Amino acid sequence: MLIWIDGENKSETRKLIITTKRTEGASTSDDLVMYFADEVATQENVDSQISVKTVRYDKEQSLNDYQKQRARKNIGAGKPVESGTDISVENNKANIAITENITVAGLSDTYGCGLIKNGDTIPKGTSLSKILEMMLTKELMPAAATKPTISITKASVVSGLHEIGESVNVGTATISKTAGHFNNNGWASPAQPTAKFTWSGETMTSQLASGATGYVKQTGASIAQGTAKTVKGTNKVSITASANYSAPTNSPITNLGNTKTDAAYTWTASKASATSTIEWTGVYPCFTNLGKLGKLGTEPTVKLTLQTGATFNISVPSHNAGNNDFRFAYPDGWTISSFKVKSLDGKYYEFAADHNKNAGNLTKTIQGVSVTYHYLTVANGASDYQITLNKALNA
């Protein structure tokens, strides 16, 4: 029976053979014989292999002094080989090995047999389990590496709707880096080593792209807070970023743990880049004369929520007594294209009664600037109105 016994130094692990030696003329074995396969040339009169897991060695005289010394080293540090010693052999350490070199022939030249190809020599001492592993294993190359990338992280950025002429804090930005990595190609273990590379030359630039005024261009490792003045429509600041990365100083591995340096599985030194924008929209506000608790006043001073759309739906209490008409003010450059009222069926229809879509002009101060407005007037009972301008407020 060939049994692998691990020594203190695994590089010196050797095959230990445990057999029984038959005494001449005897019908049963009476001696337990242990020897190293590479130190004993003959095995006359030995019985069949021993299949026990733990053998009590009681025949010390069966080993010469050198064999006993080597057995002590392989059995464990400080454990003497003497009468009464238990030698434990783990089942998963049992391994049968070939005793001669084998030259491979007769396989398909295209496919071979796993890792074995015609002309290969399987050396003497190779275990059968290793041969099976070679036959049933195919070496898989790693997948293409994932190169390092960067992105732009923004903070405290302006967005949404703002009044025309409003000064806004645009926002800050920094570079976020994502390391590159080697990739397995259909197997889970062994895992790829962490790619070792370095970053350098990180830089960012931010500048006005459209709309807004007053923003100062920035260039550096990060973007600091800056201000800009809002104009009608789209306001945009563009940000670009780049960073250099080196080639890895190490390499990916195959499913068998072999290193591969091919360009297809790693990367070369290059530059990563990213772009981003900060956008907001400038519009003029519209006004009504709906006061607190829905009461009507004479002047349209109540600012409506900013919107880009051209249509407003407004519920108005009774407004047909005295000067309490309903008024809706809109900026110069726009007109009212439709004025409807909700009917009992829940639908809106053009308002047929008296009303004036442009009853007069007003001057409003918007972000410190005087802007001309026009206003609609109508007197009616409590109503739900739908007012549509001729174009969107950001147009």
C-alpha positions as CSV (number, residue, x, y, z in Angstrom):
1,M,0.0,0.0,0.0
2,L,1.5,3.4,-1.0
3,I,0.7,6.1,1.6
4,W,1.7,9.7,1.5
5,I,3.0,10.7,4.9
6,D,3.4,14.5,5.3
7,G,6.6,15.5,7.1
8,E,7.5,18.7,8.9
9,N,8.8,20.1,5.6
10,K,6.3,19.3,2.9
11,S,9.0,19.7,0.3
12,E,10.5,16.5,1.7
13,T,7.3,14.4,1.7
14,R,8.0,10.9,0.5
15,K,6.1,7.7,-0.1
16,L,6.1,5.3,2.8
17,I,5.1,1.6,2.1
18,I,3.4,-0.4,4.9
19,T,3.2,-4.1,4.2
20,T,3.4,-7.4,6.1
21,K,6.3,-9.7,5.6
22,R,5.6,-13.4,5.5
23,T,8.0,-15.6,7.5
24,E,9.1,-18.5,5.3
25,G,6.9,-21.5,5.8
26,A,4.3,-19.6,7.8
27,S,0.7,-19.4,6.7
28,T,0.1,-16.0,8.2
29,S,2.0,-12.7,8.3
30,D,3.8,-12.0,11.5
31,D,5.9,-8.9,10.8
32,L,4.8,-5.3,9.9
33,V,7.3,-3.8,7.5
34,M,7.6,-0.1,6.8
35,Y,10.0,1.4,4.3
36,F,10.5,4.3,1.9
37,A,10.0,3.3,-1.7
38,D,13.1,5.1,-2.9
39,E,15.4,3.4,-0.3
40,V,14.4,-0.3,-0.5
41,A,15.0,-2.1,-3.8
42,T,13.1,-5.3,-3.1
43,Q,9.9,-6.4,-1.5
44,E,10.2,-10.2,-1.3
45,N,7.6,-12.2,0.5
46,V,5.1,-9.4,1.2
47,D,1.4,-9.9,1.6
48,S,-1.3,-7.9,-0.1
49,Q,-1.8,-4.2,0.8
50,I,-3.0,-3.2,4.2
51,S,-6.3,-1.2,4.1
52,V,-6.5,-0.1,7.7
53,K,-6.6,3.6,8.6
54,T,-4.4,3.4,11.8
55,V,-1.7,0.8,12.2
56,R,-0.1,0.1,15.5
57,Y,3.6,-0.5,14.8
58,D,4.9,-3.2,17.1
59,K,7.8,-4.6,15.1
60,E,10.5,-2.0,15.5
61,Q,13.2,-4.4,14.4
62,S,11.7,-4.5,10.9
63,L,13.2,-1.0,10.2
64,N,16.9,-0.3,10.1
65,D,18.2,2.7,12.0
66,Y,18.1,5.0,8.9
67,Q,14.6,4.0,8.0
68,K,13.5,4.6,11.6
69,Q,15.1,8.1,11.6
70,R,13.3,9.0,8.3
71,A,10.0,7.6,9.6
72,R,10.2,9.7,12.7
73,K,10.6,12.8,10.6
74,N,7.6,12.0,8.4
75,I,5.3,10.8,11.2
76,G,5.8,14.0,13.1
77,A,8.3,16.0,15.1
78,G,9.3,14.5,18.4
79,K,7.4,11.2,17.9
80,P,9.7,8.2,18.3
81,V,9.1,5.1,16.1
82,E,9.1,2.4,18.7
83,S,6.9,-0.5,19.9
84,G,3.4,0.8,20.6
85,T,3.5,3.9,18.3
86,D,0.2,4.6,16.4
87,I,0.8,5.7,12.9
88,S,-2.4,7.5,11.7
89,V,-3.0,7.6,7.9
90,E,-5.7,9.9,6.6
91,N,-7.7,8.3,3.8
92,N,-7.4,11.4,1.6
93,K,-3.6,11.1,1.7
94,A,-3.6,7.6,0.1
95,N,-2.3,8.0,-3.5
96,I,-1.1,5.4,-5.9
97,A,1.7,6.5,-8.2
98,I,3.1,5.2,-11.5
99,T,6.5,3.6,-11.3
100,E,7.8,4.3,-14.8
101,N,7.8,7.2,-17.2
102,I,4.8,7.2,-19.6
103,T,5.2,8.7,-23.1
104,V,1.8,9.8,-24.4
105,A,0.8,8.7,-27.9
106,G,-2.3,7.9,-29.9
107,L,-4.4,10.9,-28.8
108,S,-6.3,13.2,-31.2
109,D,-3.8,15.9,-32.3
110,T,-6.7,18.4,-32.2
111,Y,-8.1,17.7,-28.8
112,G,-5.6,15.7,-26.9
113,C,-6.9,14.5,-23.5
114,G,-7.4,17.4,-21.2
115,L,-4.0,18.8,-20.5
116,I,-2.2,15.8,-21.9
117,K,-1.0,15.9,-25.5
118,N,0.8,13.5,-27.8
119,G,4.5,13.4,-27.1
120,D,4.2,14.5,-23.4
121,T,6.0,12.4,-20.8
122,I,4.3,11.7,-17.6
123,P,7.2,11.2,-15.2
124,K,7.7,8.3,-12.8
125,G,6.1,9.0,-9.4
126,T,3.1,11.0,-10.8
127,S,0.1,10.0,-8.8
128,L,-3.0,8.6,-10.5
129,S,-5.1,11.4,-9.0
130,K,-2.8,13.9,-10.7
131,I,-3.1,12.0,-14.0
132,L,-6.9,12.1,-13.7
133,E,-6.7,15.8,-13.0
134,M,-4.6,16.3,-16.1
135,M,-7.0,14.2,-18.2
136,L,-10.2,15.9,-17.0
137,T,-8.9,19.4,-16.7
138,K,-8.9,22.0,-19.5
139,E,-6.8,25.2,-19.0
140,L,-9.1,28.2,-19.4
141,M,-7.7,31.6,-20.3
142,P,-8.8,34.7,-18.3
143,A,-11.4,37.0,-19.8
144,A,-10.5,40.5,-21.0
145,A,-9.5,42.7,-18.2
146,T,-11.8,45.6,-17.0
147,K,-9.8,48.8,-17.5
148,P,-9.7,51.5,-14.9
149,T,-12.4,54.2,-15.3
150,I,-13.3,57.5,-13.7
151,S,-16.6,59.4,-13.2
152,I,-17.5,62.8,-12.0
153,T,-19.2,63.3,-8.6
154,K,-21.1,66.5,-8.2
155,A,-22.4,68.1,-5.0
156,S,-24.6,71.1,-4.1
157,V,-25.6,71.6,-7.8
158,V,-28.3,73.9,-9.1
159,S,-31.2,72.2,-11.0
160,G,-34.8,72.7,-11.9
161,L,-36.5,76.0,-12.5
162,H,-35.2,79.4,-11.6
163,E,-36.3,83.0,-12.3
164,I,-34.6,84.7,-15.2
165,G,-31.9,86.9,-13.9
166,E,-31.5,84.8,-10.7
167,S,-27.9,84.3,-9.5
168,V,-27.3,80.6,-8.5
169,N,-24.6,78.5,-7.0
170,V,-23.7,76.1,-9.8
171,G,-22.1,73.3,-7.7
172,T,-18.8,71.5,-7.0
173,A,-17.3,68.4,-8.6
174,T,-14.6,65.8,-7.9
175,I,-13.2,62.8,-9.7
176,S,-14.3,59.3,-8.6
177,K,-11.9,56.5,-9.6
178,T,-12.8,52.9,-10.2
179,A,-9.9,50.4,-10.2
180,G,-9.4,48.1,-13.1
181,H,-9.5,44.3,-12.5
182,F,-8.6,41.0,-14.0
183,N,-11.5,38.7,-14.8
184,N,-12.2,34.9,-14.6
185,N,-13.7,33.3,-17.6
186,G,-16.4,31.0,-16.3
187,W,-14.8,29.7,-13.1
188,A,-15.1,30.8,-9.5
189,S,-11.8,29.6,-8.0
190,P,-9.0,30.5,-8.0
191,A,-9.9,34.2,-7.9
192,Q,-7.9,36.6,-9.9
193,P,-5.2,38.6,-8.1
194,T,-5.9,42.3,-7.4
195,A,-4.4,44.3,-10.3
196,K,-1.6,46.5,-9.1
197,F,-1.4,49.8,-10.9
198,T,-1.2,53.6,-10.2
199,W,-3.1,56.7,-11.0
200,S,-1.6,60.1,-12.0
201,G,-2.3,63.4,-13.7
202,E,-5.9,63.9,-12.5
203,T,-7.4,67.1,-13.8
204,M,-10.9,68.7,-14.3
205,T,-12.3,71.6,-16.3
206,S,-15.7,73.3,-15.9
207,Q,-17.0,76.1,-18.1
208,L,-20.2,77.6,-19.5
209,A,-21.7,75.5,-22.3
210,S,-24.9,77.5,-23.0
211,G,-27.3,80.0,-21.5
212,A,-26.1,81.4,-18.2
213,T,-23.7,84.3,-17.9
214,G,-21.0,85.2,-15.4
215,Y,-19.6,81.7,-14.7
216,V,-15.8,81.7,-14.4
217,K,-14.0,78.8,-16.0
218,Q,-12.1,76.5,-13.6
219,T,-9.3,73.9,-14.2
220,G,-7.7,71.8,-11.4
221,A,-7.9,68.5,-9.5
222,S,-11.4,69.4,-8.5
223,I,-14.1,72.0,-9.2
224,A,-15.0,74.6,-6.5
225,Q,-18.3,76.3,-6.1
226,G,-19.0,79.0,-8.6
227,T,-21.9,81.3,-9.4
228,A,-23.8,82.1,-12.6
229,K,-26.7,84.3,-13.7
230,T,-29.8,82.6,-15.1
231,V,-31.1,83.4,-18.6
232,K,-34.3,82.2,-20.3
233,G,-34.4,78.6,-21.3
234,T,-31.6,76.1,-20.8
235,N,-28.5,77.1,-18.7
236,K,-25.6,74.6,-18.8
237,V,-22.1,74.3,-17.4
238,S,-20.0,71.4,-18.8
239,I,-17.4,69.5,-16.8
240,T,-14.7,67.3,-18.2
241,A,-12.2,65.1,-16.2
242,S,-9.3,62.8,-17.0
243,A,-6.7,60.7,-15.2
244,N,-3.8,58.6,-16.3
245,Y,-3.4,55.0,-15.2
246,S,-0.4,52.7,-15.5
247,A,-0.2,49.1,-16.8
248,P,-0.5,46.5,-14.0
249,T,2.7,45.3,-12.5
250,N,1.2,41.9,-12.1
251,S,-0.7,39.6,-14.4
252,P,-4.0,37.5,-14.5
253,I,-4.1,33.8,-14.1
254,T,-5.8,30.8,-15.7
255,N,-8.1,28.5,-14.0
256,L,-5.0,26.4,-13.2
257,G,-3.2,29.3,-11.6
258,N,-0.8,29.9,-14.4
259,T,0.2,33.5,-15.1
260,K,-0.8,35.0,-18.4
261,T,0.8,38.2,-19.7
262,D,-1.0,38.4,-23.1
263,A,-2.3,41.8,-24.0
264,A,-5.8,40.4,-24.4
265,Y,-6.1,39.7,-20.7
266,T,-4.6,42.9,-19.2
267,W,-4.2,46.5,-20.2
268,T,-1.5,49.0,-21.1
269,A,-0.9,52.5,-19.7
270,S,-3.6,54.9,-20.9
271,K,-6.0,57.7,-19.9
272,A,-9.5,57.5,-18.5
273,S,-11.9,60.4,-19.1
274,A,-15.4,61.4,-18.2
275,T,-17.9,64.3,-18.9
276,S,-20.9,65.7,-17.1
277,T,-23.1,68.7,-17.1
278,I,-25.0,70.9,-14.6
279,E,-28.3,72.2,-16.0
280,W,-31.1,74.4,-14.9
281,T,-33.9,76.3,-16.6
282,G,-34.8,80.0,-16.6
283,V,-38.4,81.1,-16.8
284,Y,-40.5,84.2,-16.0
285,P,-43.1,83.8,-13.2
286,C,-46.8,84.5,-13.8
287,F,-49.1,86.3,-11.2
288,T,-52.7,86.3,-10.1
289,N,-54.7,88.5,-7.8
290,L,-55.8,85.6,-5.6
291,G,-55.0,86.6,-2.1
292,K,-55.1,84.7,1.2
293,L,-58.0,82.4,1.6
294,G,-58.8,82.8,-2.1
295,K,-59.9,86.4,-1.7
296,L,-59.5,88.6,-4.8
297,G,-57.5,91.8,-4.8
298,T,-57.3,94.4,-7.5
299,E,-53.7,93.8,-8.6
300,P,-52.1,90.5,-9.7
301,T,-49.3,90.3,-7.1
302,V,-49.4,86.7,-6.1
303,K,-46.6,84.8,-7.8
304,L,-47.5,81.4,-9.1
305,T,-45.2,78.3,-8.9
306,L,-42.6,78.4,-11.6
307,Q,-43.4,76.2,-14.6
308,T,-42.2,75.7,-18.2
309,G,-45.6,74.6,-19.5
310,A,-47.9,77.1,-21.2
311,T,-51.1,76.0,-19.5
312,F,-52.4,77.1,-16.0
313,N,-55.4,75.6,-14.2
314,I,-56.7,78.0,-11.6
315,S,-59.7,77.7,-9.3
316,V,-61.2,81.1,-8.6
317,P,-64.0,82.1,-6.0
318,S,-66.8,84.3,-7.0
319,H,-65.5,87.5,-8.6
320,N,-68.4,89.4,-10.0
321,A,-68.9,92.2,-7.4
322,G,-67.4,95.6,-7.7
323,N,-63.7,95.7,-8.6
324,N,-63.0,92.1,-7.5
325,D,-62.5,90.8,-11.0
326,F,-60.0,88.0,-11.5
327,R,-56.7,89.0,-13.0
328,F,-53.9,86.9,-14.5
329,A,-50.6,88.6,-15.4
330,Y,-48.1,87.1,-17.9
331,P,-44.8,88.5,-19.3
332,D,-44.4,90.6,-22.4
333,G,-43.5,88.4,-25.4
334,W,-46.3,86.0,-24.7
335,T,-50.0,86.1,-25.5
336,I,-53.1,84.1,-24.3
337,S,-54.1,81.7,-27.0
338,S,-56.9,80.0,-25.1
339,F,-59.2,80.9,-22.1
340,K,-61.5,78.1,-21.0
341,V,-63.8,77.3,-18.1
342,K,-64.7,73.9,-16.7
343,S,-68.3,72.7,-17.3
344,L,-70.4,70.4,-15.2
345,D,-69.3,67.4,-17.3
346,G,-65.7,68.0,-16.1
347,K,-64.4,69.2,-19.4
348,Y,-63.0,72.6,-20.3
349,Y,-64.7,74.8,-23.0
350,E,-63.8,78.2,-24.4
351,F,-65.2,80.9,-22.1
352,A,-67.9,82.8,-24.1
353,A,-68.8,85.5,-21.6
354,D,-67.1,88.9,-21.4
355,H,-63.4,88.8,-20.6
356,N,-60.3,90.7,-21.8
357,K,-57.1,88.7,-22.5
358,N,-55.0,91.9,-22.6
359,A,-56.6,94.4,-20.3
360,G,-53.5,96.5,-19.7
361,N,-49.8,96.5,-18.8
362,L,-47.9,96.2,-15.5
363,T,-44.3,96.6,-14.6
364,K,-42.9,93.8,-12.4
365,T,-39.4,93.7,-10.8
366,I,-37.9,90.2,-11.5
367,Q,-34.6,89.6,-9.8
368,G,-33.9,93.3,-9.7
369,V,-34.9,94.0,-13.3
370,S,-38.1,95.8,-14.5
371,V,-40.1,93.5,-16.8
372,T,-43.3,94.5,-18.6
373,Y,-46.4,92.2,-18.0
374,H,-49.9,92.1,-19.5
375,Y,-52.9,90.8,-17.7
376,L,-56.3,89.1,-18.3
377,T,-59.5,90.2,-16.5
378,V,-62.8,88.4,-16.1
379,A,-65.8,88.8,-13.8
380,N,-67.8,85.6,-13.0
381,G,-69.1,83.4,-10.3
382,A,-66.8,80.7,-8.7
383,S,-65.1,79.0,-11.6
384,D,-62.2,76.7,-12.6
385,Y,-60.3,78.3,-15.4
386,Q,-57.7,76.9,-17.9
387,I,-55.5,79.6,-19.3
388,T,-53.1,78.7,-22.2
389,L,-50.3,80.9,-23.4
390,N,-49.1,80.9,-27.0
391,K,-45.8,79.2,-26.1
392,A,-43.9,77.5,-23.2
393,L,-42.4,79.9,-20.6
394,N,-38.9,78.7,-21.3
395,A,-39.2,79.2,-25.0
